[in-house]
Amino acid sequence: MSETSEFQELRKVLVSVSKANIEKNKKPNFNYIDKIANSTTTATALYYIRETIRDYETLEEEKKIKVDGERLKRELTQLASINDVTELRKVLSLLSASALAEFEGKRRA
């Protein structure tokens, strides 16, 4: 069983992009987190995760939470290996919830 702590780097990407969206639009926008949380297949989840990573790469350096690229690749490989729908939904729900919780913690700090 995968634990959400294994997806630390992906969580950092989600938090960075969500924070940048709020700074840009002046209102909360958690589209990527919602899309990932509601993905029903690994392929769909990976598609939305790649979109999030692409947006992360376009952020200015000072707006990024530093991410270990090699570890992020391992996390994507690990996520891609999940074949059980129940396990996938559990991992994605925990990942999304932890990203939202971390975001709220950083926003209030």
C-alpha positions in Angstrom: 0.0 0.0 0.0 1.3 3.5 -0.9 1.5 6.2 1.7 0.9 9.8 0.9 4.3 10.7 2.5 5.9 8.9 -0.5 4.5 11.6 -2.7 6.2 14.6 -1.0 7.6 16.1 -4.2 4.3 15.9 -6.0 2.6 17.6 -3.1 5.1 20.4 -3.3 4.3 20.9 -6.9 0.6 21.0 -6.2 1.0 23.5 -3.4 3.3 25.8 -5.5 0.9 25.9 -8.4 -2.1 26.5 -6.2 -0.3 29.3 -4.4 0.7 30.9 -7.7 -2.9 30.7 -9.0 -4.2 32.6 -6.0 -1.5 35.3 -6.3 -2.3 35.6 -10.0 -6.1 35.5 -9.8 -6.6 36.9 -6.3 -8.9 34.0 -5.5 -8.6 30.3 -4.7 -8.3 28.0 -7.7 -7.7 24.4 -6.8 -8.6 22.9 -10.3 -5.5 20.7 -10.5 -6.0 19.3 -7.0 -9.7 18.6 -7.7 -9.0 17.0 -11.1 -6.3 14.7 -9.6 -8.5 13.9 -6.6 -11.4 12.9 -8.9 -9.4 10.9 -11.4 -10.7 7.4 -11.8 -7.9 5.9 -13.8 -4.1 6.1 -13.4 -3.8 7.4 -17.0 -6.2 10.3 -16.2 -4.4 11.1 -12.9 -1.0 11.1 -14.7 -2.4 13.4 -17.4 -3.5 16.0 -14.8 -0.3 15.6 -12.9 1.8 16.3 -16.0 -0.3 19.4 -16.6 0.4 20.5 -13.1 4.1 19.9 -13.5 4.2 21.8 -16.8 2.6 24.8 -15.0 5.0 24.4 -12.1 7.9 24.6 -14.6 6.7 27.9 -15.9 6.6 29.6 -12.4 9.1 32.1 -11.5 11.9 30.6 -9.3 10.9 32.5 -6.1 7.3 31.2 -6.3 8.4 27.5 -6.4 8.8 25.2 -3.5 12.0 23.4 -4.3 11.5 19.9 -5.6 13.9 17.0 -6.1 13.4 16.1 -9.8 14.7 12.6 -9.5 12.4 11.8 -6.5 9.5 13.3 -8.4 10.2 11.0 -11.3 10.2 8.0 -8.9 6.9 9.2 -7.5 5.4 9.3 -10.9 6.7 5.8 -11.7 5.3 4.6 -8.4 1.9 6.2 -9.1 1.9 4.7 -12.7 2.3 1.2 -11.2 -0.9 1.3 -9.2 -3.4 -1.0 -11.0 -6.1 -1.3 -8.3 -8.8 1.4 -8.6 -9.5 1.3 -4.9 -5.8 1.8 -4.1 -5.5 4.6 -6.7 -8.5 6.5 -5.3 -7.1 6.2 -1.8 -3.7 7.5 -2.8 -5.1 10.3 -4.9 -7.5 11.4 -2.1 -4.7 11.4 0.5 -2.4 13.2 -1.8 -5.0 15.9 -2.6 -6.1 16.3 1.0 -2.5 16.6 2.2 -1.7 19.2 -0.6 -4.7 21.3 0.5 -3.8 21.0 4.2 -0.2 22.0 3.4 -1.4 24.9 1.2 -3.7 26.2 4.0 -0.9 25.9 6.5 1.5 28.0 4.2 -1.2 30.5 3.4 -2.0 31.2 7.1 1.7 31.4 8.0 
